[in-house]
Amino acid sequence: MRDSLMAESMEKESPRGGDFASEIAALETQFDAIRYMKRTTLAFGFKTFLICMVPSFDADKLASASILSNMPVDLVNKYDSISLLKHSTGIRRLRETTTPFQLTLEEWEKETGRPPQANDYIAMLRDHGIYQANYFPVHDADGSRATVIWMGKRFDLPMTAMMELQMIAIHVYNRLTEIGSFWKDTSVTLSEREIQCLNWTAAGKTSSEIAGILGLSEHTVNHYLNHVSKKLDAVNRTQAVVKAMKKGYIS
């Protein structure tokens, strides 16, 4: 009853994407895509999103497959620290189907073969209000397979929402493949905070000013900028901004 009521509420009240194809086509940087995905995530009542490649069978880290995400860092770190990728029901199904599907926390808990450490991760998901993952498989012109995953509370998505989310997933993924040389170096993945710090640095803001804008300490801002400079193999933050612009992370 609870799930059906939530689905009915979503059918009637959930904001729709409108002319999302044109809006997605206008995205110019990875940061633009993050902001668009965050808006879509909230509009459909989800908590967080993840866009990632479908990992190879020998892959063991989710972070290395991630393309774009606003998942809490502690969840990703915990997931990778206990190598849950090799036990992922969602990834296994993505290798078998190109049809959207949903997985609930309860379904995962009932499965056998999970490592004992998975119970701690499941508890963390509950703490973050994540009880269901909604997978939308996508691929590009070269045949590379990926997925857009929206996560949050448990409910059955109405068909209209499923169709719209599938189209959004396809357009966003295709647009990401077009945003410059981001795809030429998939070993470099910037976090949302790193991109924000780079954007404000490009706008001429100091670390102190960025800290005030983002509600962080100046020390934390400097940490993000130093870390992203190392990721981009830049000698300083100015060069990091230039490289980030060339790669399409910021405009």
C-alpha positions, 0 to 999 in steps of 0.5 A: 500500500505504501509503495503504491501510494508513493507511486501515485503521488509521484505520477501526479506531482513529480515535475517533468523535464520539459524540453530536456533534450534541448537543455541537455544539448546546451550543457557545455562542461562536466560541471553543467552536467552535474548541476543538471543531474542534481536538479533532475535527481531532486525533481524526481524525488531521489537522493543521489545519482551515479553515471558509470561505465559497466565495469569489466569482469576484472574491475574491483573499484567503483570509483575507477568506473565512475563518470559523474556522481554526487554520491556521498564520498563515504559511501563510495570509499566504503564500497571500494574498501570492501570490494563490493563491486565483485558482488554487485547484483546491479552490475551483474544484471547490467551485463545481461540486459539493456532494459531499465530495472530496479533493485531494493535494499531488501532484495540485496539483503536476501541474497546469499554470497554477500561478504559479511562487511556488506552489512555495514555498507547496507546500514550506511545506505539506510543512514543516507536514506537510500533504499532502492537503486533505479538502473538505466542502461545506456551506450554510445556510438562505439558500443561502450556500455554505461548506466545512469543510476538514481537512488533514494527511497523505495517506490515503484516508478510509474511508466511515464517516469521510467520513460522520461528518465530513460530518455534523460539518461540517454541524452545526458550520457551522449552529451557527456561523450561529446564534452571534449577530451574528458573521455580521452583520459578516463583515469582522471575523475574530478569530484563535485567539490573539486570542480566547484573550487576550480570554477570559483578559482577561474572566476578570480576568487581566493581560497578564503572567498571560495570557503565563504561561498561554499561553506567550507574552511579555507584549509579544506578549499586548499586541500581540494585545489592541491588535490585536483592540481595533482590529478591534472598534473598541474604545477599550480592552481592556475595551470589546473584551471587551464587544463580543466577548461581544456578537458571540459570540466569547467567553462 
